[in-house]
Amino acid sequence: MVQFENIEVLALIVPVVIAGLFLMKRSERKGLVISRIFVAILLVTALASPFTLVPRVTSDDNPDLVIISDETDSMALFENDTSTELYEALTSKTPTSLVRLTGESTALGDAIVQYSTGENQIVLVTDGNSNSGEDLEDALLFAQETGTTVYLVQPDLEENDLSVQIEGDKTVTYKNENQYEIVVSQAMEEEVSYSYELYSDDTLIRSGKVTQTEREKRIIVPQVTFSKLGAHTLKAVIKPSGSDVDNINNVFYKSIYTIPKPDIRAINLDTGSPLGDILLNLYDVSSSGELNNIDDKKAIIIDNTHANTFTETEVQELKTYLNDGRGIVVIGGDGSYNFGDYLDSPIEEILPVVSKPTDWSGGRNIVLVMDISQSTAAHQTLDDILGNALFILNNEDLRDASLGVIAFGSEGMDVSGGLLFLGTAANLEMLEEEILTLTPGATSETSLDQGLVIAEEWLGDESGELEIIIISDGGIEKSYDDSLEIAQDIVNEGVNLYYVHVRSSAPSQIDDRGNFYAEELMDEVGGVYFHIEQEERANIQFEDIEPADEEEEETEAGTFQLIEYNTKHFITKNIELDGSITGYNDVTPKAGADRVIITSTGKPVLTTWRYGLGRVAALTTDNGQGGDNMWATQMYSGNNSKLISSTVNWAIGNPREETGAVVEAEDTWYGTPVTIELTMYDEGIPTLKLDDDEVDLSLTGTNIYEAVIEPGSIGIHDLSGYPVAVNYALEYRDVGLNEELPSLIKAYGGSTYTVNQARNNLLEEAQGNSEKLVRDSVSQKIYFLLAALIIFLGEVILRRIREIREMKKLEQEIRT
């Protein structure tokens, strides 16, 4: 395929053609004009510098290696001489250089980017805990794009170390109960014992003794309250009874800032309901049924209220309230939404949902059938097969789908344990991890039929939209006939079949007529065929699910499991939802709305959106009050009750009073700067002092000022009455080996070794990875110039021949 270095030059063809057409109308020698137009077009094309990319394979028996040795403070737990010994073992066999990283921070990403040239390969000797600079995954992606393979060598862990943190909210409300977690991590996975103490403003509020075997232990501390407004401190201390290299990370400070309870207005609130209990406990609630004096309210809660309750004037007041940056939460029930005549009413205009039934036909069920036969390793397509699977897995259109993974070589293998709902982060992460750990089997068979058999069983009892996606290098010659028979049965059962064929040099992908088996298979059964080159991703467009028949009978009363559809939303980020409801208002999310909680049947339960500068949440189940029509009692009990407070807090946005000077800043780590923000609600000169030293502020917005501070000591620092905690350096937080890094290394084409494995096998793999497909740029300019020259000379020669003939004819006429 011809490409152009200066493609913008091709625009000159337009005036050339226009001028040519003009001359053709004026000139009688149209053939001459046409030839000159073609010559001009060819010359312009040559000026655009056309070129093609010609592939060739390069290899190097002595690849250039760069060992990046992590010798920062966290590596004190590991064997000291690993990098030196590995360097000595490799440098005698191939060009090798050694780079040492030292200090109280680890910038692995920066080092990878710096030394990724495309002409070398990188060996990381590290615990994998990168805590500054370039994101590690972004750096590995950069290395892959430049053609630099990155390997990981995990040094031997010799000593144990423990670290402690406190997790929980910094801004809390007066006298409300808060939950915090003491998180204790250890470098090894062995049995350790320690005592812990939690202090609130120097008063011991919790202590205990723990025996821990896992890498991370979370100690939940509920019902922590603060009875005074302003700054407070939590301090966690652990005292290990065994091996512990550093004690600097055994103490952790968390600053707390207590504010008055936010003022909210409740409309039609049943104060005796579970919803009422939560709101009255957490907020300063005024329950007037009228929409007056709402300007100072942080949020409005509307509980099971009919649409005719609101006049058009009141709805306009709500719109103005939202445009001022406030929030509204609308609770459902038997007098709200579809039961409260919301459809096409003025109040519905501000809501993220329409009060009509959601179309639902059973959801989408997908099975990925992945080729991990030996041919995928031999012909270097495994990474592309895994990459395409991850690409499909992260398709945003599949967040409410269920998906399972099957791998096949000579046999089919259940990877995921059946179909898993993709709307939960835990399921998505688990599927990604399982896919990244897939490796080719011991045999060279590519038995697609074995994978299809399992996929057919999985989808046999499912309803809704059914899909099977095969991702393979297409080397299915031996299993073609059996695969065709099963594939035909699958399609006849109403399953959509896709085949993503990653092209390679595998001979078993082509029959004796030169046709691809994968393409023939899809043609035979009526499936969808994608042929892609290596490093490409198939963009599968999934058809919209057909809506259910409107006359279909409603689902009988039962129990509907609640599912976190958007696990990254502010409302759900710290909640592990576990419960069900027995009823709901049947609504449809509007375009641009965000589904946060749904039922297992796909019905929206909590939907949010932004209206102007404000926030609106539609909770389309009831307030949990007992009775014959109760729907959502489980939603208001136990850990699920946090969903209500999180929803109201999201609607509130900023819970702090909008008066005077308001400071906000996160806690930080020693050596890590932190940005602070000061908002001036009243007139005056902005001033801030950090431990009595004035802070230089910069105006960044209307009445908003910012500054960057870096306190010089560990502990609690005073920022004009606002607390900021500084803890031990980040280098001491993550102890031991980063268990996620090997998966990342593999995902971007590298491998992970122990020290002994690296000495014996790393060079051999590096030699294999030095074989690269290089695409050289070959200029095609000469061909366009030659074509222009040939046309020009041809035209001149033809014209000269014509002139000679005319002269001879004229001479003959003169003689006669």
Buried (B, 14 or more C-beta within 10 A) or exposed (E): EEEBEEEEBBEBBEEBEEBBEEBBEEEEEEEBBBBBBBBBBBBBBBBBBBBEEEEEEEEBEEBBBBBBBBBBBBBBBBEEEBBBBBBEBBBEEBEBEBBEBEEBBBBBBBBBBBBBBEEBBBBBBBBBBBBBBBEBBEBBBBBBEEBBBBBBBBBEBEEBBBBBBBEBBBEBBBBBEBBBBBBBBBBBBEEBEBEBBBBBEEEEBBEEEBEBEEBEBEBEBEEBBBEEEEBBBBBBBBBBEEBBBBBBBBBBBBBBBBBEBBBBBBBBBBEEBBBBBBBBBBBBBBBEEEBEEBEEBBBBBBBBBBBEBBEEEBBEBBBBBBEEEBBBBBBBBBBBBBBBBBEEBBBBEBBBBBBBBBEBBBBBBBBBBBBBBBBBBBBBBBBBBBBBBBBBBEBEEBBBBBBBBBBBBBBBBEBBEEBBBBBBBEBBEBBBEBBBEBEBBEEBBBBBBBBBBBBBBBBEEBEBBBBBBBBBBBBBBBBBEBBBEBBBBBBEEEBBBBBBBBBBEBEBBBEEEEEBBBBBBBEEBEBBBBBBEBEBBBEBEBEEBEEBEEEEEEEEEEEBBBBBBBBEBBBBEEBEBEBBBBBBBBBBBBEEBBBBBBBEBBBBBBBBBBBBEBBBBBBBBBBBBEEEEBBBBBBBEEEBBBBBBBBBBBBBBEBBBEEEBBBBBEBBBBBBEBEBBBBBEEEEEBEBEBEEEEBEBEEEEEEBBEBEBEBEEBBBBBBBEBBBBBBBBBBBBBBBBBEEBBBBBBBBBBBBBEBEEBBEEBBEBBBEBBEEEEEEEEEBBEBBBEBBEEBBEEBEEEBEEEEEEEEEEEEEEEEE
